[in-house]
Amino acid sequence: MAEVDEIPLIDVARLTDADAPPRDVADAIGAACREFGFFYVVGHGVDEELCRRLEALSRDFFALEVEQKLQISMARGGRAWRGYFRVGDELTSGRPDQKEGIYFGSELGDDHPAVQAGTPLFVRNLFPEIAGFREAVLEYMTALTELGHRLMAALAVSLELDAAYFADRYTRDPLILFRIFHYPRMQPPPGDPTWGVGEHTDYGLLTILRQDDAGGLQVKSRGRWIDAPPVPGSFICNIGDMLDSLTRGIYRSTPHRVLPPSRDRLSFPFFFDPNFDAEVRPIEELADHPIEDDSHQRWDRANVHEISGTYGDYLLGKVSKVFPQLKREVL
């Protein structure tokens, strides 16, 4: 483990089997979740050449004229919450983010039951007409999904649960959401409160993020902000509000933000979440742990322990806040 003020870096090279995570690796991840809610992973097995290829293709896309990027605009994705959005279109805490991006999800055929039923967020992805882009995105999502299964098994073991606990109840068929974000270079005036992305917590189970080398991510630890700089060959992972709720606050989602970049920045957040129809409730095996309402300490004053119902219902409520126009028009 790293020093107290540093986000831990954990080698998960021996985390090769979701059925039997090594105990010491699981314990290291658990300790990081209790202390920071964030941890770096190396030895993860995701092909570095694939990551570099996806980064290069993403830069090609964001270099296009806005009119070309809007050919795959989110408005063309209907109820899918997929496609391109412009700088300022997405809100965090009601304020426009200073980023543009593309939203993706699991690639589903038209014959998939959720697609046939017209379930929100379930439809084909929108891809730009850039050679190799679609293939790189789908290959990357497949690799990160496999890593997500292994990490969730380790998280289960770290909580003294069976390795298959989350898979059996929530993630055997996970809801996969993947983003490619571009933060254009900006120099706000002194005292300007503008952020690339303002203070927030993620809403799901597990986020697996690849950063480029520009930096800018910060994490709130013990009431103060610390940098989460890029580490070559790593992903930085963090737990979201849903895992905070399921674990009765044993693992707490941690606020983070992105500074206005002094040069163009790319980030690749991958969200590994419960199945859309999964009923979410606190882990019964942790019932002896008292639930503490920490809403007075949270950035949004929300009580994550009031979450109930299906993950899909919860997620759609989040969509309506970050993309209110999408809610009005299609959800």
ABEGO torsion letter per residue (X at the ends): XBBAABBBBBBAAABABAABBBAAAAAAAAAAAAAAGBBBBBGAGBBAAAAAAAAAAAAAAAABBAAAAAAABAAAAEAAGBEBBBBGABBBGGBBBBBBBBBBBBBBBAABAAAAAGBBGBBBBBBBBBBGAAAAAAAAAAAAAAAAAAAAAAAAAAAGBBAAAAAAAAAABBBBBBBBBBBBBBBBBBGBABBABBBBBBABABBBBBBBAAEGBBBBBGGBBBBBBBBBGBBBBBBBAAAAAAAGGABBBBBBBBBBBABBBBBBBBBBBBBAABBBBBBAAAAABBBBBAAAABAAGBBAAABBEBAAAAAAAAAAAABAAAAAAAX
